[in-house]
Amino acid sequence: MKITLEIPDNRADFLLELLRSLPFVKLRGQAAKAPAQDETAYLLSSPANAERLYAALERDRRGQRQVHELPDTI
């Protein structure tokens, strides 16, 4: 089976990273040649995400850390 996807440029890196993580997916053409994006670079690529990341780093520097428990079941 062959599937062709048209993805907006601002979502392409995320989708390529997701597809590369799947063992049964084989990328071809440009998608196979594109380098995987670093997670930090991905987070900083959106102004809103970058602002949240920098705010969290600043809170951590001030010692204002928050601990969150994961739920037992999802």
WOQUIUR-V570680 format. One record per helix or strand of 2 or more residues. SS is the DSSP state (hx for helix, st for strand). FROM is the first residue (numbers start at 0). LEN is the number of residues. If there is no record, write none. Layout:
ss=SS from=FROM len=LEN
ss=SS from=FROM len=LEN
This chain:
ss=hx from=8 len=12
ss=hx from=29 len=4
ss=hx from=38 len=6
ss=hx from=46 len=15
